[in-house]
Amino acid sequence: MKKVLVFASFLFVPLINWAQCAMCRTQIKNNVSAGETSMAEGLNNGIMFLFFTPYIVVFVLIFLWYRNSKTTKSVSLIERFKS
């Protein structure tokens, strides 16, 4: 049952996203045609934020993993020479 629910949720997520994009696009077109560009700029900034956030999180995690593995490796080498 759990697998069916997960499959159904992945199946319907794109439909929700497309509906939301159409609503945003219509609102932006109406505002830009009326001469207001602040809403379009805000939407573009939000899109850029959502685009770059996962990459920043992944790079920070990779950096922390690399730094941690480097310090762990140097400590183990020091312990080997003490023995």
Helices and strands as residue ranges (DSSP letters): H 2-33, H 38-82
